[in-house]
Amino acid sequence: MGTVSFAVVERLIGQVAGIPGDLIELGVFRGDTFLKMLPLAQQRGCLCFGVDSFSGMAAPGPRDGTHYPEGKFSVGGPGALQEQIEAAGCSDAARVCAGRIPAVLEQEELQARCGFAFAHVDLDHYQPTLDSLRWLWGRTSPGAVVAVHDYFETERGLASAAVRDFAKGIGVKFEVEASAIGASMGISSHAVFRREV
Ligand SMILES: C[S@@+](CC[C@H](N)C(=O)[O-])C[C@H]1O[C@@H](n2cnc3c(N)ncnc32)[C@H](O)[C@@H]1O
């Protein structure tokens, strides 16, 4: 819905400095956030996974309304992002996984990773957000942070509903992290889950 405050993402990644594991973004679009996460992964000496269909949203489900129709955010494949990754000198740290959630999460390279220290989930729709949170949680390292973009207390569907349903389902709490500038500037809040150490 709104843009991502990278200041928030960077601060959260800073909070997992001592936590082993990779970084991952689910919902990459053109890579505005992902490309900035890559140098942080290089500094940590870990990988940064980027997961997206790169062909945009799937058909909306019953919790999604009409704001994100099928194909919205299509970038016609991962090629343009791969070029930017190479140009930025970040190919060593970047792993791009193209496909629809949940099927793409079965990719061998993703399955083979031992743990994630930080995840940024930015998928807008209800079901892929819930699927991603369920897939991620058991794969996070103790002390890891999972941040879901576009969390709104008043939103009854979309990613906000997935955050609440996930939290209720496994009995964990989350915090709401707002950017310093805030929603009035079109910058959305994150729901932040912290894995116990
Ligand atoms: C708002 S954009 C992500 C923006 C990005 N995080 C940024 O900071 O610029 C949402 C992305 O989620 C992806 N997406 C939504 N549902 C998906 C699904 N079921 N499988 C894979 N990707 C999906 C879309 O293709 C789109 O690129």
The ligand as an SDF file (V2000), in Angstrom:
LIG
                    3D

 27 29  0  0  0  0  0  0  0  0999 V2000
    4.5190   -4.1930   -2.9510 C   0  0  0  0  0  0  0  0  0  0  0  0
    5.4150   -5.2390   -3.9760 S   0  0  0  0  0  0  0  0  0  0  0  0
    6.9480   -5.4430   -3.0920 C   0  0  0  0  0  0  0  0  0  0  0  0
    7.7430   -4.1570   -2.9520 C   0  0  0  0  0  0  0  0  0  0  0  0
    9.1770   -4.3300   -2.5090 C   0  0  0  0  0  0  0  0  0  0  0  0
    9.2890   -5.0240   -1.2400 N   0  0  0  0  0  0  0  0  0  0  0  0
    9.8680   -2.9880   -2.3940 C   0  0  0  0  0  0  0  0  0  0  0  0
   10.3480   -2.6360   -1.3120 O   0  0  0  0  0  0  0  0  0  0  0  0
    9.9250   -2.2930   -3.4070 O   0  0  0  0  0  0  0  0  0  0  0  0
    4.6260   -6.8040   -3.7460 C   0  0  0  0  0  0  0  0  0  0  0  0
    5.3030   -7.9400   -4.5040 C   0  0  0  0  0  0  0  0  0  0  0  0
    4.7660   -9.1740   -4.0380 O   0  0  0  0  0  0  0  0  0  0  0  0
    4.7860  -10.0840   -5.1180 C   0  0  0  0  0  0  0  0  0  0  0  0
    3.8230  -11.1570   -4.8390 N   0  0  0  0  0  0  0  0  0  0  0  0
    2.5490  -11.0190   -4.3660 C   0  0  0  0  0  0  0  0  0  0  0  0
    1.9700  -12.2160   -4.2480 N   0  0  0  0  0  0  0  0  0  0  0  0
    2.8940  -13.1390   -4.6060 C   0  0  0  0  0  0  0  0  0  0  0  0
    2.8880  -14.5810   -4.6740 C   0  0  0  0  0  0  0  0  0  0  0  0
    1.8170  -15.3010   -4.3520 N   0  0  0  0  0  0  0  0  0  0  0  0
    4.0190  -15.1840   -5.0800 N   0  0  0  0  0  0  0  0  0  0  0  0
    5.1200  -14.4630   -5.4100 C   0  0  0  0  0  0  0  0  0  0  0  0
    5.1710  -13.1180   -5.3750 N   0  0  0  0  0  0  0  0  0  0  0  0
    4.0780  -12.4650   -4.9880 C   0  0  0  0  0  0  0  0  0  0  0  0
    4.4130   -9.2440   -6.3240 C   0  0  0  0  0  0  0  0  0  0  0  0
    4.8690   -9.8260   -7.5140 O   0  0  0  0  0  0  0  0  0  0  0  0
    5.0990   -7.8960   -6.0010 C   0  0  0  0  0  0  0  0  0  0  0  0
    6.3270   -7.7900   -6.6750 O   0  0  0  0  0  0  0  0  0  0  0  0
  1  2  1  0
  2  3  1  0
  2 10  1  0
  3  4  1  0
  4  5  1  0
  5  6  1  0
  5  7  1  0
  7  8  2  0
  7  9  1  0
 10 11  1  0
 11 12  1  0
 11 26  1  0
 12 13  1  0
 13 14  1  0
 13 24  1  0
 14 15  1  0
 14 23  1  0
 15 16  2  0
 16 17  1  0
 17 18  1  0
 17 23  2  0
 18 19  1  0
 18 20  2  0
 20 21  1  0
 21 22  2  0
 22 23  1  0
 24 25  1  0
 24 26  1  0
 26 27  1  0
M  CHG  2   2   1   9  -1
M  END
$$$$
